[in-house]
Amino acid sequence: MRYAVTVTFKIRPDQFEAFMVLMLANAQASRLNEEGCHVFDVATDAERPGEVFLYELYDDRAAFEAHLETLHFKAFDNAIKEMVLEKEIKTYAQVVQ
């Protein structure tokens, strides 16, 4: 059974472009370098400026926990601290395919 994570960010308007550069690099590193990461989608919509939605799919919770310990995630998380106005994380322990 897979493990899903959704994250919704609200980003400072003057930091959106810089955030997206870091976010896309983090997503790519996760997909390419983490065996347990199967999906790492980054979604935005012009109707909701400043909002970034992530959908991540892992083998299991342990794979997600391993993601949180990677150097690329830690660097990303540290770099965005002043860019983020709000962050909401939801996890789903059961994903039916």
N, C-alpha and C positions, 0 to 999 in steps of 0.2 A: 504494500500500500504506500503510495507516495504522500509527501508532506508539502502543503502549499503555504506560501506566505504572501500577503498583500501589504503594501506600504503606500500610504498617501502622504505626500509632502506638500506643504505650502511654503513657497520660496520667496524671499525678499525680491521685489521687482528688479532692483538694481544688481542682483546676484544670479538671476535666472540663467543667463548664458554660461557663466563660469560654473554654476552648479551642473548644468547639462553636460559639459565637457567631462567633469569628474564622474558624473553618474554613468555616462556611456562607457567610460574606461573601466569602471568598476563592474558593470554588467558584462562587458566583453571578457574581462579577466575571470569572472566567475564561470561563465559558460565554457571558456577554453581550458581553464586550469583546475577546475574542481570536478572530480569524477562524479560526485553525487548531485551536481547541479544539472538539471535537464532543461529548464526554461528560466530565462531572466529577461522578461519583457519590460520595456520602459515606455509608458504611454503619456501623451500630453494632448491637450485640445485647446485650440484658440478661444473657444467659448469660456474656458476657465483658466485665464492666464495666471501663471505662478503655481499651478498645481501639477504635480508629477505623480503618476500612479505606477507602482511596480507590481508585477505578478511573477513570483518565483516558484519553481517546482523542484523539489529535492527528493532523493531516494527515501529519506526518513528524517526524523527530527535530529538525529545525530549528524547527518550530512549538513543540515542547516546550522547546527551549533559549530561544526567545523568551519563553515563559511565565515562565521562571526570571528573566528580566530585567525583568519588569513591576514597576511601582511597588507595585501591590497585593500581589504575591507577596512582594517584598522586605520590605514592612511586616509582612505576616503572619509570615513566617519569623523576623523579628527579635522580634516580640511573643510567640511561643510558646516561645522557647528554654528558659525556666525551667519550662515546663509539661510538657515531653516527657521521659519516662523512657527510651524506646527509639523508634527510627525505622528501618524497613527499607524500602528502595526497590528495586523490580525493574522492568526495562524489557523490552519485547518489540518487536523491530524489524519483525516480520512479523505482521500481523493479517489473517486471511482472513475475508471477509464473504460 
